[in-house]
């Protein structure tokens, strides 16, 4: 290499290093965002775009570092960290956030939402606003748009679930949560709380005959290998609140808060569309792998839960105001 070319390359390299160092110094606010999903999930794909847009729009003043796939701990761990300020941003299921903010679970009430149209009207409307106000009391800031985790469906190794009668006595795995256990007991099933890491083996060894999850989880965990039927019950919808540590959020000047909120909410809208598109293709993929699908009506399930007192019990727990907001969007439940 001639001397002149060597000097040009050295100078260019030094310039690039200086640019990177200068950019790093320009980030007045360097915040961590953690979540529990793989880097390939639409949430993380859109979060990466979001972080880049925020950096560009704030002219490098705000930098968001993304830590996917439980890199910074489990859900309970990360919830504790976002509350203490160890991390600044975190996305969490409303059903799990319910351990801290009970009202956040209301979006998971069984057979409440018939479709996505009802979900978004409620969660982008008065019900979502009520939940965010309750989250604020826990010293957390929830962004306006909730991200999508999808509708949950029931799989079984023995039979398709056509109506509530088919769940009578069925041994079904549920996550460790009072809401899940309460719902499936009301439906006459025999729910068993089993950690997700043990679900495949529990199905394989017939400890339980069924389980329930969104299609994406059924696919990625290869549950189609140990299940024969998938009933598109849509018995529960779940979403992720994008949470911020309040002190960290308040440190941002109003103009930077507005930019961050704009891009976070825009990313949520894109992630919702991605998940909806994925669900359509996942059903085809899972059917090709041998999973037999059926589409039951929700009437018998709702009626059984009414008879069992499920809706009355949870209305009492959530309170009249929250329940009225839910029923405003989905109709009479109890």
One Martini backbone bead per residue (centre of mass of N, CA, C, O) as a GRO file, in nm:
protein
  334
    1UNK     BB    1   0.094   0.037   0.025
    2UNK     BB    2   0.077   0.350  -0.017
    3UNK     BB    3   0.120   0.629   0.172
    4UNK     BB    4  -0.123   0.796   0.082
    5UNK     BB    5  -0.338   0.573   0.120
    6UNK     BB    6  -0.281   0.520   0.416
    7UNK     BB    7  -0.356   0.807   0.518
    8UNK     BB    8  -0.647   0.807   0.419
    9UNK     BB    9  -0.744   0.559   0.580
   10UNK     BB   10  -0.668   0.663   0.860
   11UNK     BB   11  -0.836   0.922   0.845
   12UNK     BB   12  -1.107   0.784   0.792
   13UNK     BB   13  -1.108   0.612   1.049
   14UNK     BB   14  -1.087   0.849   1.248
   15UNK     BB   15  -1.344   0.989   1.149
   16UNK     BB   16  -1.541   0.759   1.218
   17UNK     BB   17  -1.476   0.751   1.520
   18UNK     BB   18  -1.551   1.045   1.574
   19UNK     BB   19  -1.844   1.019   1.483
   20UNK     BB   20  -1.930   0.806   1.686
   21UNK     BB   21  -1.845   0.964   1.937
   22UNK     BB   22  -2.016   1.213   1.876
   23UNK     BB   23  -2.290   1.067   1.874
   24UNK     BB   24  -2.277   0.955   2.159
   25UNK     BB   25  -2.254   1.239   2.295
   26UNK     BB   26  -2.534   1.350   2.177
   27UNK     BB   27  -2.672   1.160   2.380
   28UNK     BB   28  -2.850   1.270   2.643
   29UNK     BB   29  -3.047   1.007   2.603
   30UNK     BB   30  -2.992   0.677   2.735
   31UNK     BB   31  -3.211   0.409   2.667
   32UNK     BB   32  -3.376   0.121   2.785
   33UNK     BB   33  -3.524  -0.163   2.603
   34UNK     BB   34  -3.738  -0.425   2.715
   35UNK     BB   35  -3.804  -0.780   2.630
   36UNK     BB   36  -3.959  -1.126   2.560
   37UNK     BB   37  -3.878  -1.130   2.252
   38UNK     BB   38  -3.774  -1.207   1.968
   39UNK     BB   39  -3.596  -1.043   1.721
   40UNK     BB   40  -3.814  -1.146   1.488
   41UNK     BB   41  -4.033  -1.006   1.602
   42UNK     BB   42  -4.233  -0.746   1.525
   43UNK     BB   43  -4.162  -0.581   1.773
   44UNK     BB   44  -3.847  -0.562   1.711
   45UNK     BB   45  -3.856  -0.458   1.425
   46UNK     BB   46  -4.017  -0.194   1.501
   47UNK     BB   47  -3.827  -0.093   1.727
   48UNK     BB   48  -3.584  -0.038   1.551
   49UNK     BB   49  -3.719   0.177   1.376
   50UNK     BB   50  -3.799   0.358   1.611
   51UNK     BB   51  -3.514   0.424   1.720
   52UNK     BB   52  -3.414   0.552   1.455
   53UNK     BB   53  -3.632   0.776   1.439
   54UNK     BB   54  -3.570   0.911   1.709
   55UNK     BB   55  -3.276   0.983   1.655
   56UNK     BB   56  -3.332   1.157   1.404
   57UNK     BB   57  -3.560   1.353   1.523
   58UNK     BB   58  -3.350   1.435   1.775
   59UNK     BB   59  -3.057   1.459   1.672
   60UNK     BB   60  -2.930   1.240   1.890
   61UNK     BB   61  -3.058   1.284   2.189
   62UNK     BB   62  -3.205   0.996   2.148
   63UNK     BB   63  -3.134   0.670   2.285
   64UNK     BB   64  -3.232   0.329   2.198
   65UNK     BB   65  -3.188   0.028   2.363
   66UNK     BB   66  -3.221  -0.312   2.271
   67UNK     BB   67  -3.364  -0.594   2.481
   68UNK     BB   68  -3.427  -0.898   2.400
   69UNK     BB   69  -3.520  -1.207   2.512
   70UNK     BB   70  -3.462  -1.174   2.828
   71UNK     BB   71  -3.175  -1.037   2.886
   72UNK     BB   72  -3.288  -0.877   3.169
   73UNK     BB   73  -3.508  -1.094   3.221
   74UNK     BB   74  -3.791  -1.145   3.349
   75UNK     BB   75  -4.088  -1.003   3.387
   76UNK     BB   76  -4.065  -0.941   3.692
   77UNK     BB   77  -3.785  -0.821   3.680
   78UNK     BB   78  -3.846  -0.591   3.467
   79UNK     BB   79  -4.064  -0.453   3.628
   80UNK     BB   80  -3.879  -0.375   3.859
   81UNK     BB   81  -3.675  -0.210   3.684
   82UNK     BB   82  -3.877   0.004   3.571
   83UNK     BB   83  -3.955   0.110   3.855
   84UNK     BB   84  -3.645   0.182   3.946
   85UNK     BB   85  -3.464   0.253   3.662
   86UNK     BB   86  -3.285   0.029   3.524
   87UNK     BB   87  -3.511   0.070   3.318
   88UNK     BB   88  -3.709   0.267   3.090
   89UNK     BB   89  -3.825   0.030   2.903
   90UNK     BB   90  -4.137  -0.175   2.868
   91UNK     BB   91  -4.300  -0.478   2.768
   92UNK     BB   92  -4.639  -0.581   2.882
   93UNK     BB   93  -4.869  -0.776   2.981
   94UNK     BB   94  -5.170  -0.715   3.124
   95UNK     BB   95  -5.191  -0.988   3.281
   96UNK     BB   96  -4.918  -0.940   3.438
   97UNK     BB   97  -4.961  -0.645   3.535
   98UNK     BB   98  -5.196  -0.724   3.734
   99UNK     BB   99  -5.013  -0.761   3.992
  100UNK     BB  100  -5.003  -0.432   4.008
  101UNK     BB  101  -5.254  -0.373   3.790
  102UNK     BB  102  -5.556  -0.501   3.790
  103UNK     BB  103  -5.697  -0.350   3.541
  104UNK     BB  104  -5.510  -0.476   3.308
  105UNK     BB  105  -5.680  -0.758   3.283
  106UNK     BB  106  -5.957  -0.688   3.136
  107UNK     BB  107  -5.864  -0.763   2.837
  108UNK     BB  108  -5.881  -1.094   2.931
  109UNK     BB  109  -6.164  -1.150   2.914
  110UNK     BB  110  -6.369  -1.393   2.840
  111UNK     BB  111  -6.520  -1.347   2.537
  112UNK     BB  112  -6.528  -1.032   2.480
  113UNK     BB  113  -6.377  -1.034   2.199
  114UNK     BB  114  -6.463  -1.094   1.866
  115UNK     BB  115  -6.247  -0.873   1.754
  116UNK     BB  116  -6.026  -0.631   1.653
  117UNK     BB  117  -6.220  -0.397   1.635
  118UNK     BB  118  -6.300  -0.410   1.937
  119UNK     BB  119  -6.023  -0.385   2.061
  120UNK     BB  120  -5.935  -0.102   1.942
  121UNK     BB  121  -6.173   0.064   2.044
  122UNK     BB  122  -6.110   0.010   2.345
  123UNK     BB  123  -5.787   0.054   2.368
  124UNK     BB  124  -5.811   0.346   2.208
  125UNK     BB  125  -6.010   0.424   2.427
  126UNK     BB  126  -6.167   0.425   2.729
  127UNK     BB  127  -6.036   0.168   2.843
  128UNK     BB  128  -5.739   0.241   2.795
  129UNK     BB  129  -5.747   0.505   2.961
  130UNK     BB  130  -5.813   0.372   3.231
  131UNK     BB  131  -5.564   0.190   3.251
  132UNK     BB  132  -5.348   0.417   3.231
  133UNK     BB  133  -5.437   0.557   3.493
  134UNK     BB  134  -5.362   0.315   3.675
  135UNK     BB  135  -5.064   0.294   3.594
  136UNK     BB  136  -4.982   0.581   3.697
  137UNK     BB  137  -5.014   0.499   4.007
  138UNK     BB  138  -4.732   0.316   3.959
  139UNK     BB  139  -4.515   0.502   3.821
  140UNK     BB  140  -4.617   0.478   3.517
  141UNK     BB  141  -4.589   0.497   3.159
  142UNK     BB  142  -4.835   0.471   2.908
  143UNK     BB  143  -4.880   0.431   2.605
  144UNK     BB  144  -5.146   0.474   2.394
  145UNK     BB  145  -5.046   0.216   2.234
  146UNK     BB  146  -5.111  -0.107   2.205
  147UNK     BB  147  -4.975  -0.411   2.164
  148UNK     BB  148  -4.965  -0.724   1.996
  149UNK     BB  149  -5.040  -1.086   2.080
  150UNK     BB  150  -5.326  -1.196   2.054
  151UNK     BB  151  -5.520  -1.462   2.011
  152UNK     BB  152  -5.653  -1.733   2.182
  153UNK     BB  153  -5.622  -2.096   2.159
  154UNK     BB  154  -5.733  -2.433   2.135
  155UNK     BB  155  -5.571  -2.737   2.206
  156UNK     BB  156  -5.575  -3.095   2.101
  157UNK     BB  157  -5.544  -3.463   2.112
  158UNK     BB  158  -5.872  -3.564   2.096
  159UNK     BB  159  -6.048  -3.289   2.023
  160UNK     BB  160  -6.265  -3.074   1.919
  161UNK     BB  161  -6.385  -2.745   2.002
  162UNK     BB  162  -6.729  -2.652   1.970
  163UNK     BB  163  -6.801  -2.633   2.282
  164UNK     BB  164  -6.836  -2.621   2.619
  165UNK     BB  165  -6.890  -2.929   2.648
  166UNK     BB  166  -6.591  -3.015   2.548
  167UNK     BB  167  -6.456  -2.910   2.838
  168UNK     BB  168  -6.549  -3.127   3.013
  169UNK     BB  169  -6.280  -3.238   3.210
  170UNK     BB  170  -6.049  -3.102   3.074
  171UNK     BB  171  -5.706  -3.117   3.045
  172UNK     BB  172  -5.555  -2.792   3.094
  173UNK     BB  173  -5.323  -2.568   3.017
  174UNK     BB  174  -5.212  -2.294   3.226
  175UNK     BB  175  -5.120  -2.019   3.339
  176UNK     BB  176  -5.013  -1.855   3.624
  177UNK     BB  177  -5.352  -1.754   3.678
  178UNK     BB  178  -5.653  -1.660   3.801
  179UNK     BB  179  -5.805  -1.597   3.536
  180UNK     BB  180  -5.760  -1.864   3.389
  181UNK     BB  181  -5.861  -2.062   3.603
  182UNK     BB  182  -6.144  -1.941   3.634
  183UNK     BB  183  -6.240  -1.979   3.341
  184UNK     BB  184  -6.199  -2.297   3.311
  185UNK     BB  185  -6.377  -2.372   3.548
  186UNK     BB  186  -6.637  -2.239   3.435
  187UNK     BB  187  -6.616  -2.444   3.174
  188UNK     BB  188  -6.539  -2.739   3.320
  189UNK     BB  189  -6.253  -2.769   3.348
  190UNK     BB  190  -5.900  -2.888   3.416
  191UNK     BB  191  -5.681  -2.682   3.528
  192UNK     BB  192  -5.317  -2.646   3.474
  193UNK     BB  193  -5.037  -2.514   3.621
  194UNK     BB  194  -4.779  -2.453   3.375
  195UNK     BB  195  -4.490  -2.408   3.269
  196UNK     BB  196  -4.387  -2.348   2.953
  197UNK     BB  197  -4.130  -2.536   2.947
  198UNK     BB  198  -4.345  -2.799   3.011
  199UNK     BB  199  -4.566  -2.833   2.789
  200UNK     BB  200  -4.470  -3.038   2.582
  201UNK     BB  201  -4.431  -3.279   2.784
  202UNK     BB  202  -4.724  -3.275   2.896
  203UNK     BB  203  -4.848  -3.349   2.618
  204UNK     BB  204  -4.680  -3.600   2.546
  205UNK     BB  205  -4.761  -3.752   2.841
  206UNK     BB  206  -5.068  -3.670   2.916
  207UNK     BB  207  -5.115  -3.475   3.157
  208UNK     BB  208  -5.232  -3.319   2.918
  209UNK     BB  209  -5.453  -3.251   2.633
  210UNK     BB  210  -5.421  -2.930   2.659
  211UNK     BB  211  -5.410  -2.587   2.525
  212UNK     BB  212  -5.326  -2.219   2.522
  213UNK     BB  213  -5.265  -2.000   2.231
  214UNK     BB  214  -5.115  -1.845   2.008
  215UNK     BB  215  -5.009  -1.929   1.696
  216UNK     BB  216  -4.710  -1.847   1.729
  217UNK     BB  217  -4.658  -2.043   1.969
  218UNK     BB  218  -4.748  -2.307   1.842
  219UNK     BB  219  -4.521  -2.292   1.629
  220UNK     BB  220  -4.249  -2.233   1.789
  221UNK     BB  221  -4.314  -2.487   1.997
  222UNK     BB  222  -4.430  -2.737   1.834
  223UNK     BB  223  -4.732  -2.837   1.923
  224UNK     BB  224  -4.820  -3.000   1.662
  225UNK     BB  225  -4.666  -3.266   1.754
  226UNK     BB  226  -4.885  -3.295   2.030
  227UNK     BB  227  -5.125  -3.200   1.838
  228UNK     BB  228  -5.438  -3.207   1.641
  229UNK     BB  229  -5.613  -2.962   1.748
  230UNK     BB  230  -5.762  -2.633   1.645
  231UNK     BB  231  -5.949  -2.397   1.822
  232UNK     BB  232  -6.094  -2.084   1.727
  233UNK     BB  233  -6.191  -1.922   2.009
  234UNK     BB  234  -6.092  -1.645   2.115
  235UNK     BB  235  -6.099  -1.629   2.448
  236UNK     BB  236  -5.836  -1.433   2.434
  237UNK     BB  237  -5.684  -1.120   2.471
  238UNK     BB  238  -5.345  -0.987   2.401
  239UNK     BB  239  -5.121  -0.729   2.528
  240UNK     BB  240  -4.868  -0.462   2.506
  241UNK     BB  241  -4.735  -0.245   2.718
  242UNK     BB  242  -4.572   0.066   2.689
  243UNK     BB  243  -4.329   0.131   2.928
  244UNK     BB  244  -4.236   0.393   3.164
  245UNK     BB  245  -4.034   0.554   3.354
  246UNK     BB  246  -4.124   0.839   3.503
  247UNK     BB  247  -3.856   0.986   3.555
  248UNK     BB  248  -3.738   0.942   3.272
  249UNK     BB  249  -3.969   1.079   3.119
  250UNK     BB  250  -3.952   1.359   3.275
  251UNK     BB  251  -3.660   1.430   3.167
  252UNK     BB  252  -3.795   1.485   2.917
  253UNK     BB  253  -3.867   1.702   2.710
  254UNK     BB  254  -4.160   1.769   2.554
  255UNK     BB  255  -4.047   1.736   2.259
  256UNK     BB  256  -3.928   1.448   2.310
  257UNK     BB  257  -4.180   1.309   2.404
  258UNK     BB  258  -4.341   1.350   2.141
  259UNK     BB  259  -4.150   1.192   1.957
  260UNK     BB  260  -4.153   0.923   2.104
  261UNK     BB  261  -4.459   0.872   2.106
  262UNK     BB  262  -4.503   0.880   1.803
  263UNK     BB  263  -4.311   0.632   1.730
  264UNK     BB  264  -4.426   0.420   1.922
  265UNK     BB  265  -4.723   0.428   1.812
  266UNK     BB  266  -4.649   0.365   1.516
  267UNK     BB  267  -4.519   0.089   1.575
  268UNK     BB  268  -4.773  -0.044   1.691
  269UNK     BB  269  -4.942  -0.033   1.431
  270UNK     BB  270  -4.747  -0.211   1.263
  271UNK     BB  271  -4.746  -0.460   1.450
  272UNK     BB  272  -5.043  -0.527   1.421
  273UNK     BB  273  -5.033  -0.587   1.117
  274UNK     BB  274  -4.823  -0.812   1.133
  275UNK     BB  275  -4.979  -1.011   1.314
  276UNK     BB  276  -5.224  -1.045   1.131
  277UNK     BB  277  -5.064  -1.159   0.890
  278UNK     BB  278  -4.933  -1.399   1.039
  279UNK     BB  279  -5.193  -1.553   1.116
  280UNK     BB  280  -5.277  -1.632   0.829
  281UNK     BB  281  -5.014  -1.799   0.763
  282UNK     BB  282  -5.004  -1.990   1.012
  283UNK     BB  283  -5.253  -2.160   0.953
  284UNK     BB  284  -5.143  -2.285   0.695
  285UNK     BB  285  -4.884  -2.407   0.814
  286UNK     BB  286  -5.024  -2.585   1.035
  287UNK     BB  287  -5.202  -2.746   0.843
  288UNK     BB  288  -4.958  -2.869   0.684
  289UNK     BB  289  -4.864  -3.015   0.971
  290UNK     BB  290  -5.174  -3.138   1.073
  291UNK     BB  291  -5.357  -2.926   1.180
  292UNK     BB  292  -5.691  -2.910   1.297
  293UNK     BB  293  -5.945  -2.689   1.209
  294UNK     BB  294  -6.180  -2.480   1.398
  295UNK     BB  295  -6.501  -2.272   1.429
  296UNK     BB  296  -6.633  -2.161   1.700
  297UNK     BB  297  -6.879  -2.045   1.884
  298UNK     BB  298  -6.928  -1.826   2.171
  299UNK     BB  299  -7.207  -1.871   2.316
  300UNK     BB  300  -7.165  -2.122   2.506
  301UNK     BB  301  -6.933  -2.000   2.671
  302UNK     BB  302  -7.071  -1.752   2.784
  303UNK     BB  303  -7.310  -1.899   2.917
  304UNK     BB  304  -7.141  -2.074   3.112
  305UNK     BB  305  -7.004  -1.830   3.260
  306UNK     BB  306  -7.259  -1.708   3.366
  307UNK     BB  307  -7.361  -1.953   3.531
  308UNK     BB  308  -7.076  -1.961   3.703
  309UNK     BB  309  -7.003  -1.641   3.771
  310UNK     BB  310  -6.761  -1.502   3.628
  311UNK     BB  311  -6.854  -1.210   3.559
  312UNK     BB  312  -6.943  -1.127   3.843
  313UNK     BB  313  -6.670  -1.167   3.984
  314UNK     BB  314  -6.500  -0.964   3.793
  315UNK     BB  315  -6.671  -0.717   3.832
  316UNK     BB  316  -6.612  -0.688   4.135
  317UNK     BB  317  -6.301  -0.657   4.098
  318UNK     BB  318  -6.303  -0.405   3.886
  319UNK     BB  319  -6.566  -0.263   3.870
  320UNK     BB  320  -6.810  -0.066   3.733
  321UNK     BB  321  -6.650   0.125   3.549
  322UNK     BB  322  -6.475  -0.077   3.388
  323UNK     BB  323  -6.709  -0.263   3.297
  324UNK     BB  324  -6.867  -0.047   3.137
  325UNK     BB  325  -6.641   0.004   2.930
  326UNK     BB  326  -6.635  -0.279   2.816
  327UNK     BB  327  -6.945  -0.307   2.741
  328UNK     BB  328  -6.952  -0.070   2.542
  329UNK     BB  329  -6.775  -0.248   2.325
  330UNK     BB  330  -6.911  -0.569   2.368
  331UNK     BB  331  -7.132  -0.587   2.560
  332UNK     BB  332  -7.307  -0.798   2.735
  333UNK     BB  333  -7.193  -1.039   2.982
  334UNK     BB  334  -7.355  -1.081   3.277
   0.00000   0.00000   0.00000
